[in-house]
Structures are given as structure tokens and as C-alpha cells.
């Protein structure tokens, strides 16, 4: 019994060991990126009207056009050091990496200190979108490049969101236990808020593809229950 009490909590332990989440944690501690964030904001403030008129995008999207000013190389350095994208030599390895990326984005979205961070949410749903679209690309090389570019760009978005704090949590800390998928779906289907539907759909599909447990816990259903407000995020 004593040994069981000291076992690491499933999500927290899984988060810390996941390669993509490890990249995010190291990026958050990177002094170079911490110093770069206010400079990026100053550039956007100084060139705001020009960027808005030439790109046609809003202020966040405009910051993406400035990410190459120092941050892109740092992000790529962290991604390379993780080894996540190393040795992708065939379709099976590519599928395994894409699965890890989707699961990593789920854990990252679930763990932002301020729950339900809007752009991390899109990191999760866009990862599943890449997964669905990959088979439609014309070659293995194109699919491998799509995964590489996606990983780099979603990490850049994390920088542009000011490196939000990530706080791993335990599924068993959710008050009231987990609702069933049937209950989650009944609650979600009538909703008009598209982001709720997308997150619940993505979590359900990931569980169907990879099994109910992630890192030893039913994380997919837990995230769907919290996003749908059937349970509170355990912070």
C-alpha cells in the first residue's frame, strides 16, 4: 500500500516524460525566448498598421510574420534536441511520430495553467487535422515534411502566446469522477460553440484510435468532460 501511494500520478508523470511536452517545458525556461517575447510585441506595436494592411490578418497572425526574427532557429533547435522527428524512415515510423504529436498536444492543451487556452486548443485540433490529411498527400516525403513543419509551427505558436505555464494534473483529481461518452455527447451535440464540438470530437477519435488510456489514465474522456463543463479542470 505504501508503494502505491508514492507512484507518480498518471497524467503528471506522462506529461513530464512525453517528448513534445518536454520541448515545451524547456522552451519556457529558455532565457533567449523569454527575452524575445517583449521584443516581438514591440515590433508588432511599431509596425502594426503596416502589418495589418499588408497581410490582411489580425495582430496575432501578424506576429507570425516576425517569428523568423530570432525565434524560429531557437524553436528548431529545441525540436531537433528532442529527437522526436529523428529517423522517420518509413510510414510506420511516421504514424508513430504523428500519434505522439497528437497525444503531446492533448496533454499540453489539458495542462495550461489558465485552463482551455484558445491557441493551445487549436494546437490539439489542428494536430488531428494533419493526421487526417496526411494520407492524401502524394508521397512519403511530402507527409514527413508536413509533420516536420507542423511541429515547428505549433511550437512557434506557443512562443507567440508568451510561453504559457503548463501544470500537469491527475485525472483522479477531477471531482465526481468521469461522465460517460454518451453523457458527454448528449451535452455537446446541441451546443452551438464550435470549439467545444471540435475538442470533444477530437478526444473521442483519439481514444477510438489509440485506446482509452494515455499514460495510464483516461485522459481523452477527462479532457472532453472538462471542456464541455461537465467537470471542472483540476487546478
Residue frames as qw, qx, qy, qz and C-alpha x, y, z in Angstrom:
[[0.000, 0.886, 0.464, 0.000, 0.00, 0.00, 0.00],
 [0.305, -0.780, 0.101, 0.538, 2.81, 2.42, 0.83],
 [0.400, -0.116, 0.593, 0.689, 4.46, 1.80, -2.52],
 [0.208, 0.620, 0.669, 0.355, 1.20, 2.52, -4.33],
 [0.135, -0.912, -0.284, 0.263, 0.86, 5.85, -2.52],
 [0.280, -0.688, 0.316, 0.590, 4.18, 7.02, -3.96],
 [0.550, 0.304, 0.625, 0.464, 3.51, 6.05, -7.55],
 [0.045, -0.200, 0.161, 0.965, 3.64, 9.11, -9.85],
 [0.504, 0.515, 0.432, -0.542, 0.19, 10.37, -10.92],
 [0.687, 0.333, 0.585, 0.274, -0.65, 9.18, -14.44],
 [0.402, 0.866, 0.214, 0.206, -1.05, 12.46, -16.28],
 [0.210, -0.935, 0.271, 0.091, 1.61, 14.41, -14.45],
 [0.621, -0.380, 0.614, 0.304, 4.18, 11.66, -14.90],
 [0.658, 0.434, 0.544, 0.288, 3.15, 11.08, -18.50],
 [0.230, 0.969, 0.082, 0.036, 3.32, 14.78, -19.31],
 [0.302, -0.837, 0.418, 0.185, 6.81, 15.17, -17.93],
 [0.604, -0.215, 0.704, 0.307, 8.05, 12.14, -19.87],
 [0.641, 0.637, 0.426, 0.045, 6.37, 13.00, -23.18],
 [0.584, 0.001, 0.242, 0.775, 8.94, 14.28, -25.74],
 [0.120, 0.638, 0.353, 0.674, 6.77, 17.08, -27.14],
 [0.449, -0.858, -0.218, -0.121, 5.76, 18.30, -23.69],
 [0.726, -0.407, 0.037, 0.553, 9.41, 18.15, -22.69],
 [0.416, 0.342, 0.265, 0.800, 10.20, 20.53, -25.56],
 [0.178, -0.807, -0.302, -0.475, 7.54, 22.98, -24.35],
 [0.651, -0.728, -0.128, 0.170, 8.88, 22.92, -20.79],
 [0.669, -0.186, 0.147, 0.705, 12.45, 23.54, -21.97],
 [0.235, 0.551, 0.321, 0.734, 11.32, 26.35, -24.27],
 [0.362, -0.861, -0.280, -0.223, 9.53, 28.01, -21.36],
 [0.671, -0.645, 0.033, 0.364, 12.79, 28.02, -19.40],
 [0.660, 0.270, 0.216, 0.667, 14.85, 29.32, -22.35],
 [0.212, -0.663, -0.152, 0.702, 16.08, 32.82, -21.46],
 [0.155, -0.084, 0.511, 0.842, 16.52, 33.67, -25.14],
 [0.122, -0.501, -0.733, -0.443, 12.82, 33.14, -25.81],
 [0.288, -0.722, -0.513, 0.364, 11.81, 34.94, -22.63],
 [0.219, -0.503, 0.088, 0.831, 13.76, 38.00, -23.80],
 [0.105, 0.086, 0.656, 0.743, 12.42, 37.75, -27.33],
 [0.005, -0.622, -0.783, -0.023, 8.71, 37.86, -26.46],
 [0.042, -0.816, -0.264, 0.512, 8.56, 41.56, -25.45],
 [0.149, -0.409, 0.468, 0.769, 10.70, 42.44, -28.49],
 [0.106, 0.302, 0.842, 0.434, 8.22, 40.71, -30.78],
 [0.021, -0.775, -0.605, 0.181, 5.42, 42.69, -29.20],
 [0.141, -0.695, 0.066, 0.702, 7.34, 45.93, -29.65],
 [0.154, -0.112, 0.684, 0.704, 7.85, 45.12, -33.34],
 [0.039, 0.545, 0.806, 0.230, 4.14, 44.45, -33.81],
 [0.103, -0.816, -0.381, 0.422, 3.27, 47.66, -31.99],
 [0.169, -0.571, 0.284, 0.751, 5.73, 49.64, -34.10],
 [0.068, 0.152, -0.716, -0.678, 4.70, 48.08, -37.41],
 [0.358, 0.315, 0.797, -0.371, 1.12, 47.27, -36.55],
 [0.503, 0.645, 0.137, -0.558, -0.63, 49.34, -39.21],
 [0.282, 0.566, -0.658, -0.409, 1.80, 48.21, -41.88],
 [0.091, -0.099, 0.991, -0.011, 1.42, 44.54, -40.96],
 [0.424, 0.420, 0.671, -0.439, -2.35, 44.71, -40.76],
 [0.491, 0.678, -0.047, -0.546, -2.61, 46.38, -44.14],
 [0.293, 0.547, -0.714, -0.324, -0.11, 44.18, -45.97],
 [0.012, -0.094, 0.994, -0.056, -1.06, 40.78, -44.51],
 [0.547, -0.252, -0.414, -0.682, -4.77, 41.23, -44.02],
 [0.633, -0.273, -0.709, 0.147, -4.55, 39.35, -40.73],
 [0.481, -0.849, -0.128, -0.179, -5.11, 40.35, -37.12],
 [0.111, -0.852, 0.471, -0.200, -2.41, 41.23, -34.61],
 [0.766, -0.342, 0.544, -0.008, -1.68, 37.66, -33.51],
 [0.852, 0.397, 0.287, 0.185, -1.32, 36.43, -37.08],
 [0.327, 0.906, -0.189, 0.191, 0.87, 39.43, -37.84],
 [0.457, -0.716, 0.525, -0.044, 3.28, 38.29, -35.13],
 [0.905, 0.059, 0.402, 0.126, 3.77, 35.07, -37.09],
 [0.629, 0.733, 0.011, 0.260, 5.41, 37.12, -39.82],
 [0.017, -0.864, 0.410, -0.292, 8.02, 38.28, -37.32],
 [0.895, -0.395, 0.201, -0.048, 8.81, 34.91, -35.75],
 [0.862, 0.334, -0.064, 0.376, 11.80, 34.44, -38.05],
 [0.121, 0.822, -0.279, 0.481, 13.46, 37.39, -36.31],
 [0.044, -0.541, 0.715, -0.442, 15.36, 35.18, -33.91],
 [0.683, -0.190, 0.504, -0.494, 12.78, 32.75, -32.57],
 [0.897, 0.289, -0.161, -0.293, 12.49, 30.26, -35.42],
 [0.538, 0.476, -0.664, 0.209, 16.05, 28.99, -35.10],
 [0.215, -0.345, 0.712, -0.573, 15.68, 28.61, -31.33],
 [0.813, 0.045, 0.251, -0.524, 12.43, 26.67, -31.72],
 [0.838, 0.393, -0.360, -0.113, 14.04, 24.40, -34.33],
 [0.219, 0.506, -0.743, 0.379, 17.00, 23.86, -32.00],
 [0.501, -0.199, 0.621, -0.570, 14.69, 22.63, -29.23],
 [0.885, 0.229, 0.050, -0.402, 12.78, 20.40, -31.62],
 [0.662, 0.500, -0.555, 0.054, 15.97, 18.86, -33.01],
 [0.005, -0.449, 0.764, -0.463, 17.34, 18.25, -29.50],
 [0.721, -0.120, 0.379, -0.567, 14.18, 16.35, -28.53],
 [0.124, -0.208, 0.942, 0.232, 14.82, 13.64, -31.11],
 [0.582, 0.350, 0.533, -0.504, 11.08, 13.47, -31.79],
 [0.678, 0.654, -0.015, -0.337, 11.49, 13.76, -35.55],
 [0.077, -0.606, 0.761, 0.220, 14.71, 11.77, -35.90],
 [0.116, -0.154, 0.968, 0.160, 14.93, 8.64, -38.05],
 [0.651, 0.403, 0.387, -0.514, 11.50, 8.79, -39.70],
 [0.094, -0.364, 0.779, 0.501, 12.34, 6.32, -42.42],
 [0.111, -0.212, -0.890, -0.388, 9.03, 4.68, -43.28],
 [0.408, -0.466, -0.358, -0.699, 5.27, 5.04, -42.95],
 [0.694, -0.471, -0.538, 0.083, 5.06, 3.12, -39.70],
 [0.487, -0.202, -0.299, 0.796, 7.59, 5.38, -38.02],
 [0.048, -0.253, -0.163, -0.952, 5.79, 8.43, -39.38],
 [0.556, -0.515, -0.494, -0.426, 2.47, 7.19, -38.00],
 [0.665, -0.409, -0.482, 0.397, 4.06, 6.61, -34.60],
 [0.301, -0.033, -0.130, 0.944, 5.50, 10.12, -34.54],
 [0.256, -0.369, -0.310, -0.838, 2.18, 11.67, -35.57],
 [0.641, -0.525, -0.551, -0.101, 0.42, 9.74, -32.82],
 [0.567, -0.309, -0.365, 0.671, 2.95, 11.08, -30.31],
 [0.096, 0.158, 0.080, 0.980, 2.43, 14.62, -31.60],
 [0.447, -0.493, -0.436, -0.605, -1.36, 14.41, -31.22],
 [0.694, -0.504, -0.489, 0.159, -1.08, 12.95, -27.74],
 [0.475, -0.118, -0.222, 0.843, 1.52, 15.58, -26.79],
 [0.095, -0.301, -0.171, -0.933, -0.76, 18.40, -27.92],
 [0.594, -0.546, -0.504, -0.308, -3.64, 16.90, -25.96],
 [0.665, -0.406, -0.408, 0.475, -1.51, 16.83, -22.81],
 [0.302, 0.037, -0.049, 0.951, -0.24, 20.37, -23.43],
 [0.287, -0.450, -0.335, -0.776, -3.73, 21.77, -24.01],
 [0.673, -0.535, -0.500, -0.104, -5.01, 19.99, -20.91],
 [0.700, -0.344, -0.315, 0.540, -2.20, 21.39, -18.77],
 [0.197, 0.537, -0.005, 0.820, -2.16, 25.14, -19.35],
 [0.184, -0.160, -0.624, 0.742, -2.26, 26.93, -16.00],
 [0.427, 0.282, 0.148, -0.846, -5.16, 29.03, -17.27],
 [0.529, 0.169, 0.831, 0.013, -7.48, 26.24, -18.48],
 [0.532, 0.644, 0.548, 0.046, -8.74, 25.95, -22.05],
 [0.167, -0.599, 0.272, 0.734, -6.12, 28.23, -23.63],
 [0.643, 0.625, 0.152, -0.415, -7.55, 29.18, -27.03],
 [0.452, 0.696, -0.512, -0.221, -4.47, 28.68, -29.20],
 [0.168, -0.320, 0.928, -0.095, -3.35, 25.50, -27.44],
 [0.673, 0.314, 0.544, -0.390, -6.86, 24.23, -28.14],
 [0.666, 0.679, -0.127, -0.282, -6.18, 24.78, -31.82],
 [0.048, 0.586, -0.807, -0.054, -2.85, 23.01, -31.42],
 [0.482, -0.008, 0.849, -0.218, -4.82, 19.91, -30.42],
 [0.678, 0.534, 0.403, -0.305, -7.49, 20.10, -33.13],
 [0.444, 0.775, -0.361, -0.269, -5.01, 21.06, -35.86],
 [0.188, -0.439, 0.877, 0.044, -2.80, 18.08, -34.95],
 [0.586, 0.236, 0.758, -0.165, -5.73, 15.77, -35.58],
 [0.562, 0.753, 0.057, -0.338, -6.43, 17.61, -38.84],
 [0.157, 0.686, -0.675, -0.222, -2.87, 16.97, -40.01],
 [0.398, -0.144, 0.902, -0.084, -3.29, 13.31, -39.08],
 [0.633, 0.493, 0.534, -0.267, -6.45, 13.06, -41.21],
 [0.482, 0.822, -0.115, -0.279, -4.94, 14.88, -44.19],
 [0.293, -0.602, 0.695, 0.263, -1.59, 13.07, -44.28],
 [0.615, 0.121, 0.763, 0.158, -2.81, 10.07, -46.36],
 [0.509, 0.792, 0.329, -0.073, -3.99, 12.49, -49.05],
 [0.031, -0.843, 0.407, 0.350, -0.51, 13.90, -49.65],
 [0.786, 0.515, -0.254, -0.228, 1.19, 12.50, -52.75],
 [0.697, 0.369, -0.557, 0.263, 4.36, 10.97, -51.28],
 [0.752, -0.448, -0.360, 0.323, 6.04, 9.79, -48.11],
 [0.460, 0.072, -0.104, 0.879, 8.49, 12.69, -48.38],
 [0.184, -0.499, -0.196, -0.824, 5.60, 15.18, -48.50],
 [0.693, -0.587, -0.371, -0.192, 3.95, 13.56, -45.48],
 [0.722, -0.265, -0.287, 0.571, 7.17, 13.60, -43.49],
 [0.253, 0.229, 0.000, 0.940, 7.75, 17.26, -44.35],
 [0.390, -0.603, -0.323, -0.616, 4.18, 18.15, -43.33],
 [0.749, -0.548, -0.349, 0.129, 4.72, 16.64, -39.88],
 [0.604, -0.074, -0.150, 0.779, 8.05, 18.41, -39.52],
 [0.046, 0.381, 0.130, 0.914, 6.64, 21.80, -40.48],
 [0.544, -0.638, -0.384, -0.386, 3.56, 21.34, -38.29],
 [0.738, -0.444, -0.340, 0.377, 5.67, 20.55, -35.21],
 [0.425, 0.041, -0.061, 0.902, 7.89, 23.57, -35.76],
 [0.124, -0.449, -0.252, -0.848, 4.98, 25.92, -36.37],
 [0.608, -0.638, -0.417, -0.221, 2.86, 24.78, -33.42],
 [0.663, -0.355, -0.275, 0.599, 5.87, 25.36, -31.16],
 [0.216, 0.219, 0.091, 0.947, 6.17, 28.85, -32.64],
 [0.393, -0.618, -0.387, -0.561, 2.55, 29.48, -31.68],
 [0.699, -0.534, -0.396, 0.262, 3.46, 28.52, -28.11],
 [0.463, -0.091, -0.088, 0.877, 6.13, 31.25, -28.18],
 [0.047, -0.359, -0.275, -0.891, 3.72, 33.79, -29.60],
 [0.569, -0.638, -0.415, -0.311, 1.28, 33.01, -26.77],
 [0.150, -0.772, 0.403, -0.468, 4.03, 34.12, -24.38],
 [0.411, 0.220, -0.852, 0.238, 5.07, 30.61, -23.31],
 [0.645, -0.491, -0.017, -0.586, 2.04, 29.88, -21.09],
 [0.255, -0.414, 0.802, -0.348, 2.73, 27.97, -17.91],
 [0.717, -0.001, -0.617, -0.325, 1.96, 24.25, -18.03],
 [0.387, -0.370, 0.647, -0.543, 0.71, 22.49, -14.89],
 [0.453, 0.000, -0.864, -0.219, 0.25, 18.71, -15.17],
 [0.566, -0.252, 0.340, -0.708, -2.65, 17.28, -13.17],
 [0.118, -0.047, 0.989, -0.070, -4.19, 13.96, -12.18],
 [0.406, -0.250, -0.634, -0.609, -7.34, 12.52, -13.66],
 [0.467, -0.424, -0.756, 0.176, -8.34, 11.25, -10.23],
 [0.152, -0.244, -0.333, 0.898, -8.40, 14.87, -9.00],
 [0.274, -0.224, -0.419, -0.836, -11.50, 15.59, -11.09],
 [0.351, 0.019, 0.623, -0.699, -14.41, 15.89, -8.67],
 [0.729, 0.254, 0.250, -0.585, -17.25, 13.43, -9.23],
 [0.630, 0.001, 0.737, 0.246, -15.38, 11.01, -11.47],
 [0.016, 0.212, -0.557, -0.803, -15.71, 10.98, -15.25],
 [0.682, 0.354, 0.250, -0.589, -19.02, 11.08, -17.12],
 [0.707, 0.170, 0.651, 0.217, -19.63, 8.52, -19.85],
 [0.174, -0.069, 0.520, 0.834, -19.04, 9.33, -23.50],
 [0.031, -0.585, -0.746, -0.317, -22.80, 9.09, -24.03],
 [0.226, -0.826, -0.383, 0.347, -23.36, 11.83, -21.47],
 [0.290, -0.474, 0.241, 0.795, -20.62, 13.98, -22.98],
 [0.133, 0.167, 0.684, 0.697, -22.07, 13.59, -26.47],
 [0.090, -0.725, -0.678, -0.079, -25.62, 14.35, -25.31],
 [0.256, -0.792, -0.178, 0.525, -24.33, 17.54, -23.77],
 [0.307, -0.378, 0.407, 0.773, -22.15, 18.51, -26.74],
 [0.291, 0.354, 0.744, 0.487, -24.36, 17.87, -29.78],
 [0.055, 0.861, 0.502, 0.050, -26.90, 20.66, -29.08],
 [0.360, -0.687, 0.009, 0.632, -24.15, 23.21, -28.42],
 [0.499, 0.856, 0.125, 0.055, -23.54, 26.00, -30.93],
 [0.206, -0.865, 0.426, 0.165, -19.98, 26.68, -29.79],
 [0.833, 0.470, -0.284, -0.065, -17.86, 25.08, -32.50],
 [0.205, 0.614, -0.702, 0.298, -14.67, 24.79, -30.45],
 [0.610, -0.248, 0.613, -0.436, -16.40, 22.63, -27.86],
 [0.918, 0.289, 0.124, -0.241, -17.61, 20.28, -30.59],
 [0.607, 0.645, -0.455, 0.090, -14.16, 20.12, -32.20],
 [0.091, -0.549, 0.748, -0.362, -12.37, 19.29, -28.96],
 [0.733, -0.087, 0.547, -0.395, -14.86, 16.61, -27.92],
 [0.874, 0.453, -0.052, -0.169, -14.82, 15.09, -31.41],
 [0.419, 0.664, -0.593, 0.176, -11.00, 15.05, -31.45],
 [0.330, -0.432, 0.740, -0.397, -10.76, 13.45, -28.00],
 [0.853, 0.101, 0.374, -0.351, -13.30, 10.79, -28.96],
 [0.799, 0.555, -0.224, -0.053, -11.49, 9.95, -32.20],
 [0.177, 0.649, -0.692, 0.261, -8.12, 9.77, -30.47],
 [0.560, -0.268, 0.683, -0.385, -9.49, 7.37, -27.88],
 [0.898, 0.303, 0.179, -0.264, -11.04, 5.22, -30.61],
 [0.667, 0.640, -0.376, 0.065, -7.72, 5.06, -32.46],
 [0.310, 0.537, -0.665, 0.417, -5.30, 4.65, -29.57],
 [0.554, -0.294, -0.748, 0.216, -7.33, 3.09, -26.77],
 [0.366, -0.852, -0.327, -0.182, -8.91, 4.62, -23.71],
 [0.634, -0.692, -0.007, 0.346, -5.72, 5.07, -21.69],
 [0.489, 0.726, -0.183, 0.447, -2.97, 7.58, -22.26],
 [0.175, 0.504, -0.584, 0.612, -0.08, 7.49, -19.81],
 [0.240, -0.116, -0.890, 0.370, -2.10, 5.19, -17.58],
 [0.175, 0.415, 0.537, -0.713, -5.26, 7.28, -17.34],
 [0.334, 0.616, 0.682, 0.210, -8.43, 8.02, -19.30],
 [0.212, -0.388, 0.013, 0.897, -7.16, 11.41, -20.36],
 [0.007, -0.215, -0.601, -0.770, -9.16, 11.73, -23.60],
 [0.317, -0.641, -0.666, -0.214, -12.51, 11.47, -21.81],
 [0.412, -0.591, -0.354, 0.597, -11.28, 13.65, -18.94],
 [0.175, -0.173, 0.212, 0.946, -10.34, 16.47, -21.31],
 [0.168, -0.375, -0.649, -0.640, -13.66, 16.20, -23.16],
 [0.391, -0.656, -0.637, 0.105, -15.60, 16.28, -19.87],
 [0.341, -0.527, -0.187, 0.756, -13.75, 19.39, -18.67],
 [0.084, -0.011, 0.395, 0.915, -14.05, 21.22, -21.97],
 [0.271, -0.459, -0.676, -0.508, -17.80, 20.51, -22.07],
 [0.240, -0.416, 0.313, -0.819, -18.14, 21.93, -18.50],
 [0.823, -0.314, -0.401, -0.254, -19.49, 18.65, -17.16],
 [0.785, -0.423, -0.210, 0.401, -16.47, 18.65, -14.86],
 [0.077, -0.982, 0.156, 0.072, -14.08, 21.33, -13.62],
 [0.646, 0.548, -0.423, 0.322, -10.46, 21.45, -14.72],
 [0.789, -0.539, -0.206, 0.214, -8.42, 20.20, -11.73],
 [0.410, 0.605, -0.222, 0.645, -6.21, 23.19, -11.00]]
